């Protein structure tokens, strides 16, 4: 039976493959064309590979071409996301931090053009295999990230962020799965040698052990005389089956995300129920900081946190003890929240108001008692 790929009810995604060079303008044009084609294929979200902005010929060139997140390159992607009403995963752009250091940052942009999540690669790829002529030392010029953000709620499911070499650390994937990730992402620029031996095997392993979809956008082909990437961008389902894969060259493949299939697999093989957390743990140090109006909300100010709402003490309020209740997902206006998020935020606000009222009553009673002594 044939299926209608244009049905709006289907959660279609595009996993992309490209050959980035040190020509940033041309690379971005390639990305824009892939995004347009994904839109024409009725995809809700497009996944671009690591280094989708550029791949420099040297450490010095890579550093000189990096931009801050408020730079022109990211703004172009935000504008494109808004133009096509498309969610974007920029699998790795070079974020300028210092003159001699940068970060590999995975950025998610929503369909309104807003940046909703940023993950900085935590595992740096350092390898020096003289016999094979391979030497890539990211730590020479890249600063490792120090936080694991919660998965992003998107129209295709909860998307967890990582980059390339992160796939070799199953603890990270299990931790993200424990945070309700439906989709793990491994945008990559895998070397040809390691890709031939490990690429598909590792991706299948991460999908099977976490019972999640795995989306791996990829660089492919020769970037310069010293660097070649494996390619084979693909999507793996929770059973470990490759459901789509890119052919050679710059292109994309379409996959459907079926969230009910994830639950079916988890019911059939209930490994999370069988996990012996009394003997071992898989959850690492996840992010303890949240953003509000561009400022960090430190953990000590947080009163409570639900799946989609955060309540915290304001550090600059007019009234002492002022509590702010905000959605965890970054949105431009409250009307952008879905029904579940709106209900959760309202319930949290009511609970905080009730607790605040009780607290004020107790404070007034204590003051009266002190005055009567």
C-alpha positions in Angstrom: 0.0 0.0 0.0 1.4 3.4 -0.9 1.6 6.2 1.7 0.9 9.8 1.3 4.1 11.5 2.3 2.5 14.9 2.2 0.1 14.1 5.1 0.5 16.8 7.8 -0.2 14.2 10.5 3.1 12.5 9.8 6.2 13.6 11.7 8.7 13.8 8.8 12.3 14.8 9.3 15.2 15.4 6.9 18.7 14.2 7.7 21.3 16.0 5.6 24.7 15.3 4.2 27.1 17.8 2.7 30.8 18.5 2.0 31.7 21.7 3.8 34.9 23.6 2.9 36.5 26.8 4.1 34.1 28.7 1.8 31.5 29.7 4.4 29.2 31.5 2.0 29.0 28.5 -0.3 28.4 26.1 2.7 25.5 28.2 3.9 24.0 28.3 0.4 24.2 24.5 0.4 22.4 24.4 3.8 19.7 26.7 2.6 19.1 24.6 -0.5 18.8 21.5 1.6 16.4 23.2 4.0 14.2 24.3 1.0 14.2 20.8 -0.4 13.2 19.4 3.0 10.4 21.9 3.2 9.2 20.8 -0.2 9.2 17.2 1.1 6.8 18.3 3.9 9.4 17.8 6.7 8.9 19.5 10.0 12.5 19.5 11.1 15.8 19.5 9.2 19.0 18.1 10.7 22.3 19.5 9.4 25.8 18.0 10.2 28.6 19.1 12.4 30.6 21.9 10.9 27.8 22.9 8.6 29.2 26.5 8.6 32.7 25.6 7.5 35.7 23.2 7.8 38.9 25.1 7.9 42.2 23.9 6.4 44.1 24.7 9.7 43.5 25.5 13.3 44.3 29.1 12.6 41.8 29.4 9.8 39.1 27.7 11.9 39.6 30.2 14.7 39.7 33.2 12.4 36.3 32.2 10.8 34.4 31.6 14.0 31.5 33.8 15.0 29.6 34.5 18.3 26.1 33.1 18.5 24.7 36.6 17.8 26.7 36.8 14.5 25.6 36.9 10.9 25.7 33.2 10.2 23.3 32.1 13.0 20.9 35.0 12.1 20.8 33.7 8.5 19.7 30.3 9.8 17.1 31.9 12.1 15.7 33.9 9.2 15.5 30.8 7.0 13.8 28.8 9.8 11.1 31.5 10.0 10.8 31.8 6.2 10.1 28.1 5.8 8.4 27.6 9.2 10.9 24.8 9.7 12.6 23.6 12.9 16.4 23.4 12.4 19.2 21.4 14.1 22.5 23.0 13.3 24.6 20.1 14.2 27.7 22.0 14.9 28.8 25.6 14.3 32.0 27.2 15.4 31.1 29.5 18.3 33.7 32.2 18.9 34.7 32.4 22.6 38.2 33.8 22.6 40.7 34.8 19.9 42.5 31.5 20.4 39.6 29.2 21.4 36.1 28.3 20.2 33.3 25.9 21.0 31.6 23.3 18.8 27.9 24.3 19.4 24.8 22.4 18.4 22.0 24.9 18.0 18.3 24.2 17.7 16.1 26.9 16.1 12.3 26.7 16.1 9.9 27.4 13.2 9.5 31.0 14.3 13.3 31.7 14.0 14.1 31.6 17.7 17.1 29.8 19.3 15.6 27.4 21.8 18.6 25.3 22.8 22.4 25.3 22.6 24.7 22.4 23.4 28.5 22.7 23.5 30.3 19.5 22.6 31.6 17.9 25.9 33.8 15.2 24.4 36.7 16.5 22.3 38.1 14.3 19.6 41.9 13.9 20.1 43.5 11.3 18.0 47.0 10.9 16.6 47.5 7.7 14.5 50.9 8.1 12.8 50.7 4.8 10.9 47.5 6.0 9.2 48.4 9.6 8.9 45.5 10.8 11.1 45.9 13.6 13.5 43.0 15.6 14.8 43.4 17.4 18.1 40.3 19.4 18.9 41.6 20.3 22.4 44.3 22.4 20.7 41.7 25.1 20.0 38.3 24.0 21.2 36.9 24.4 24.7 34.8 21.5 25.9 31.2 22.1 27.1 30.3 21.6 30.7 26.6 21.0 30.7 24.0 18.6 29.2 20.8 20.4 28.4 17.4 18.6 28.7 15.9 17.4 25.4 14.1 20.0 23.4 10.3 19.6 22.9 9.7 19.8 19.1 6.9 18.9 16.7 8.6 15.6 16.0 9.3 14.6 19.6 11.8 15.4 22.4 15.2 16.0 20.7 18.4 15.4 22.6 21.6 17.2 21.5 25.1 15.9 21.1 27.8 16.1 18.5 29.9 13.4 16.7 32.4 11.9 19.1 29.8 12.0 21.9 28.3 8.9 20.4 31.2 6.8 21.7 30.1 7.5 25.3 26.9 5.5 26.0 26.5 7.1 29.4 25.6 10.4 27.8 22.9 8.7 25.6 21.4 6.8 28.5 21.3 10.0 30.6 19.5 11.8 27.8 17.1 8.9 27.4 16.5 9.1 31.1 15.5 12.7 30.5 12.7 11.5 28.2 14.5 11.9 24.9 12.6 10.5 21.9 15.4 11.3 19.4 19.2 11.3 20.0 21.2 13.3 17.5 24.8 12.7 16.4 25.6 15.3 13.7 29.1 14.3 12.6 32.2 14.8 10.5 33.4 11.3 11.0 36.8 10.4 9.6 36.8 7.9 6.7 38.8 5.2 8.5 36.8 5.2 11.7 33.5 5.7 9.8 34.1 2.5 7.7 34.7 0.5 10.9 32.4 2.0 13.5 29.8 4.5 12.2 26.8 2.3 11.6 27.6 -0.1 14.5 27.7 2.7 17.1 24.6 4.4 15.9 22.6 1.2 16.0 23.9 0.4 19.5 22.8 3.8 20.8 19.4 3.3 19.3 18.9 -0.2 20.7 20.2 0.5 24.2 18.2 3.7 24.7 15.1 2.6 22.6 15.2 5.9 20.8 15.4 7.2 17.3 19.0 8.2 16.3 19.4 10.9 13.8 23.0 11.3 12.4 23.5 14.1 9.8 27.0 13.8 8.3 29.8 15.5 6.4 31.0 13.5 3.4 33.8 13.5 0.9 37.0 15.6 0.6 37.0 18.9 2.5 40.6 19.7 1.7 43.8 17.9 0.9 44.2 16.8 4.5 40.6 15.8 5.5 37.9 13.4 4.2 34.7 12.4 5.9 32.8 9.1 5.8 29.2 10.4 5.1 26.4 7.8 5.2 24.0 10.2 7.1 21.2 8.1 8.4 18.3 7.6 10.8 18.0 4.5 13.0 14.8 3.5 14.7 14.4 2.2 18.3 14.7 -1.4 17.1 18.1 -0.7 15.5 16.9 -0.6 11.9 18.3 1.9 9.5 15.1 3.5 8.1 16.8 6.0 5.8 20.3 6.7 4.6 21.8 9.3 2.2 23.6 8.3 -0.9 26.9 9.7 -2.0 27.4 13.5 -2.2 25.3 16.4 -1.0 21.7 15.4 -0.4 19.1 14.5 2.2 16.9 11.5 3.2 13.5 11.6 4.8 12.3 9.5 7.8 9.1 9.4 9.7 9.3 9.6 13.5 6.6 7.4 15.1 6.4 8.2 18.8 4.0 5.3 19.5 6.6 2.9 18.1 9.0 4.0 20.8 6.4 3.1 23.5 5.7 -0.2 21.8 9.4 -1.1 21.9 9.7 0.0 25.6 6.7 -2.2 26.5 8.0 -5.2 24.6 11.5 -4.9 26.0 11.1 -3.1 29.3 14.8 -2.5 30.1 14.2 0.7 32.0 12.0 -1.2 34.5 14.7 -3.9 34.8 17.6 -1.5 35.3 19.4 -2.0 38.7 19.7 1.6 39.8 20.4 0.3 43.3 23.7 -1.1 41.9 24.7 1.5 39.3 23.7 4.8 37.9 23.7 6.1 34.3 22.7 9.7 34.9 25.6 12.2 35.0 25.8 15.9 35.8 23.2 17.6 33.7 22.7 21.3 33.3 21.9 23.1 36.6 21.4 26.5 34.9 18.5 27.9 33.1 18.0 31.2 31.1 15.5 33.9 31.6 15.7 37.1 29.5 19.3 36.2 28.6 20.4 35.8 32.3 21.3 32.6 34.1 19.0 31.4 36.8 21.3 29.6 39.3 20.2 26.4 40.9 20.0 27.9 44.4 17.2 30.2 43.3 15.0 27.5 41.9 12.0 26.7 44.1 10.5 23.9 42.0 10.7 22.5 38.5 8.2 20.3 36.5 8.6 18.7 33.1 7.9 22.0 31.4 7.8 24.8 34.0 10.3 26.5 36.3 9.6 28.6 39.4 12.4 30.6 40.9 13.2 33.6 43.2 13.9 36.8 41.4 17.2 38.4 42.3 16.1 41.9 41.3 12.5 42.1 42.4 10.8 45.2 43.9 8.9 43.0 46.4 11.1 40.7 48.6 10.4 37.1 47.9 9.0 37.7 44.4 8.7 34.4 42.5 8.7 34.1 38.7 7.1 31.1 37.0 8.3 30.6 33.4 8.1 27.8 30.7 11.3 25.8 30.3 10.9 25.9 26.5 11.9 29.3 25.1 9.0 30.9 23.3 8.2 34.4 22.1 4.8 34.6 23.7 2.6 32.5 25.9 0.3 31.6 23.0 3.2 29.6 21.5 3.0 27.1 24.3 1.1 23.9 23.7 -1.9 22.8 25.7 0.0 20.6 28.1 2.7 23.3 28.8 0.0 26.0 29.4 -1.9 23.8 31.8 1.3 22.9 33.7 2.4 26.5 33.9 -1.0 27.5 35.3 -1.0 24.7 37.9 2.5 25.7 39.0 1.5 29.3 39.3 -1.5 28.4 41.4 0.6 26.2 43.7 3.3 28.9 44.1 0.6 31.5 44.8 -0.9 29.3 47.5 2.5 28.6 49.0 3.4 32.3 49.0 0.1 33.1 50.7 0.8 30.6 53.5 4.3 31.9 53.8 3.2 35.5 54.2 0.6 34.5 56.7 3.2 32.6 58.8 5.5 35.6 58.6 2.8 38.0 59.8 1.9 35.7 62.6 5.5 35.4 63.7 5.8 39.2 63.7 2.7 39.6 65.8 4.0 37.0 68.3 7.4 38.8 68.5 5.7 42.2 69.2 3.6 40.7 71.9 6.6 39.3 73.8 
